[in-house]
Amino acid sequence: MKYRRIASIFVVTWALSACAMLQPVQLMPGESESQVIAKLGRPTARMPDGKQHLLEYSRNPWGQEIYIARFDQNNRLISYEQVLTVEKFATIKPGVTSKTDVLRTFGHPSQTVYFSRLQLEAWTYPYKEYGVWNSEMNIYFDNNGIVKKTENGQDLRFDRDSRFGF
């Protein structure tokens, strides 16, 4: 009887903690950087952006999300959003958008590859397209660091029938 009671307490405690972990963190514009870090933990990157700065919270390569917290010059939160979306990727302008623009918009890629024959560098961002499909956005840069093209496709790591899947 004693063990059943201990097991019940353990299961209830575990279930409640699991529910708490699934709750999205609530951030409000105007919160200080230290308040945001206290809620979200240590960022995966910190980047300057003019008089502002960004904190990157990446869940890649397998989490398929990157959250960007944008702060003003007084270290106050302006915005916090998941940036790996079809709508955000549509803002990339080949021939105009630079590597710096991509970093400030999407954070760091999960993978980079240089294709010497094509003289293009590819940055890969795995994400959930429309929250459903396991996809990858590949952004190709020329040798001047300007976007040459983008390419969206299936993330074969999640395809059990693919020879690339795990």
Secondary structure as a PSIPRED ss2 file (coil, helix, strand):
# PSIPRED VFORMAT (PSIPRED V4.0)

   1 M C   1.000  0.000  0.000
   2 K H   0.000  1.000  0.000
   3 Y H   0.000  1.000  0.000
   4 R H   0.000  1.000  0.000
   5 R H   0.000  1.000  0.000
   6 I H   0.000  1.000  0.000
   7 A H   0.000  1.000  0.000
   8 S H   0.000  1.000  0.000
   9 I H   0.000  1.000  0.000
  10 F H   0.000  1.000  0.000
  11 V H   0.000  1.000  0.000
  12 V H   0.000  1.000  0.000
  13 T H   0.000  1.000  0.000
  14 W H   0.000  1.000  0.000
  15 A H   0.000  1.000  0.000
  16 L H   0.000  1.000  0.000
  17 S H   0.000  1.000  0.000
  18 A H   0.000  1.000  0.000
  19 C H   0.000  1.000  0.000
  20 A H   0.000  1.000  0.000
  21 M H   0.000  1.000  0.000
  22 L H   0.000  1.000  0.000
  23 Q C   1.000  0.000  0.000
  24 P C   1.000  0.000  0.000
  25 V C   1.000  0.000  0.000
  26 Q C   1.000  0.000  0.000
  27 L C   1.000  0.000  0.000
  28 M C   1.000  0.000  0.000
  29 P C   1.000  0.000  0.000
  30 G C   1.000  0.000  0.000
  31 E C   1.000  0.000  0.000
  32 S E   0.000  0.000  1.000
  33 E H   0.000  1.000  0.000
  34 S H   0.000  1.000  0.000
  35 Q H   0.000  1.000  0.000
  36 V H   0.000  1.000  0.000
  37 I H   0.000  1.000  0.000
  38 A H   0.000  1.000  0.000
  39 K H   0.000  1.000  0.000
  40 L H   0.000  1.000  0.000
  41 G C   1.000  0.000  0.000
  42 R C   1.000  0.000  0.000
  43 P C   1.000  0.000  0.000
  44 T C   1.000  0.000  0.000
  45 A E   0.000  0.000  1.000
  46 R E   0.000  0.000  1.000
  47 M E   0.000  0.000  1.000
  48 P E   0.000  0.000  1.000
  49 D E   0.000  0.000  1.000
  50 G C   1.000  0.000  0.000
  51 K C   1.000  0.000  0.000
  52 Q E   0.000  0.000  1.000
  53 H E   0.000  0.000  1.000
  54 L E   0.000  0.000  1.000
  55 L E   0.000  0.000  1.000
  56 E E   0.000  0.000  1.000
  57 Y E   0.000  0.000  1.000
  58 S E   0.000  0.000  1.000
  59 R C   1.000  0.000  0.000
  60 N C   1.000  0.000  0.000
  61 P C   1.000  0.000  0.000
  62 W C   1.000  0.000  0.000
  63 G C   1.000  0.000  0.000
  64 Q C   1.000  0.000  0.000
  65 E C   1.000  0.000  0.000
  66 I E   0.000  0.000  1.000
  67 Y E   0.000  0.000  1.000
  68 I E   0.000  0.000  1.000
  69 A E   0.000  0.000  1.000
  70 R E   0.000  0.000  1.000
  71 F E   0.000  0.000  1.000
  72 D C   1.000  0.000  0.000
  73 Q C   1.000  0.000  0.000
  74 N C   1.000  0.000  0.000
  75 N C   1.000  0.000  0.000
  76 R E   0.000  0.000  1.000
  77 L E   0.000  0.000  1.000
  78 I E   0.000  0.000  1.000
  79 S E   0.000  0.000  1.000
  80 Y E   0.000  0.000  1.000
  81 E E   0.000  0.000  1.000
  82 Q E   0.000  0.000  1.000
  83 V C   1.000  0.000  0.000
  84 L C   1.000  0.000  0.000
  85 T C   1.000  0.000  0.000
  86 V H   0.000  1.000  0.000
  87 E H   0.000  1.000  0.000
  88 K H   0.000  1.000  0.000
  89 F H   0.000  1.000  0.000
  90 A C   1.000  0.000  0.000
  91 T C   1.000  0.000  0.000
  92 I C   1.000  0.000  0.000
  93 K C   1.000  0.000  0.000
  94 P C   1.000  0.000  0.000
  95 G C   1.000  0.000  0.000
  96 V C   1.000  0.000  0.000
  97 T C   1.000  0.000  0.000
  98 S E   0.000  0.000  1.000
  99 K H   0.000  1.000  0.000
 100 T H   0.000  1.000  0.000
 101 D H   0.000  1.000  0.000
 102 V H   0.000  1.000  0.000
 103 L H   0.000  1.000  0.000
 104 R H   0.000  1.000  0.000
 105 T H   0.000  1.000  0.000
 106 F H   0.000  1.000  0.000
 107 G C   1.000  0.000  0.000
 108 H C   1.000  0.000  0.000
 109 P C   1.000  0.000  0.000
 110 S C   1.000  0.000  0.000
 111 Q E   0.000  0.000  1.000
 112 T E   0.000  0.000  1.000
 113 V E   0.000  0.000  1.000
 114 Y E   0.000  0.000  1.000
 115 F E   0.000  0.000  1.000
 116 S C   1.000  0.000  0.000
 117 R C   1.000  0.000  0.000
 118 L C   1.000  0.000  0.000
 119 Q C   1.000  0.000  0.000
 120 L E   0.000  0.000  1.000
 121 E E   0.000  0.000  1.000
 122 A E   0.000  0.000  1.000
 123 W E   0.000  0.000  1.000
 124 T E   0.000  0.000  1.000
 125 Y E   0.000  0.000  1.000
 126 P E   0.000  0.000  1.000
 127 Y E   0.000  0.000  1.000
 128 K E   0.000  0.000  1.000
 129 E E   0.000  0.000  1.000
 130 Y C   1.000  0.000  0.000
 131 G C   1.000  0.000  0.000
 132 V C   1.000  0.000  0.000
 133 W E   0.000  0.000  1.000
 134 N E   0.000  0.000  1.000
 135 S E   0.000  0.000  1.000
 136 E E   0.000  0.000  1.000
 137 M E   0.000  0.000  1.000
 138 N E   0.000  0.000  1.000
 139 I E   0.000  0.000  1.000
 140 Y E   0.000  0.000  1.000
 141 F E   0.000  0.000  1.000
 142 D C   1.000  0.000  0.000
 143 N C   1.000  0.000  0.000
 144 N C   1.000  0.000  0.000
 145 G C   1.000  0.000  0.000
 146 I E   0.000  0.000  1.000
 147 V E   0.000  0.000  1.000
 148 K E   0.000  0.000  1.000
 149 K E   0.000  0.000  1.000
 150 T E   0.000  0.000  1.000
 151 E E   0.000  0.000  1.000
 152 N E   0.000  0.000  1.000
 153 G E   0.000  0.000  1.000
 154 Q E   0.000  0.000  1.000
 155 D C   1.000  0.000  0.000
 156 L H   0.000  1.000  0.000
 157 R H   0.000  1.000  0.000
 158 F H   0.000  1.000  0.000
 159 D C   1.000  0.000  0.000
 160 R C   1.000  0.000  0.000
 161 D C   1.000  0.000  0.000
 162 S C   1.000  0.000  0.000
 163 R C   1.000  0.000  0.000
 164 F C   1.000  0.000  0.000
 165 G C   1.000  0.000  0.000
 166 F C   1.000  0.000  0.000
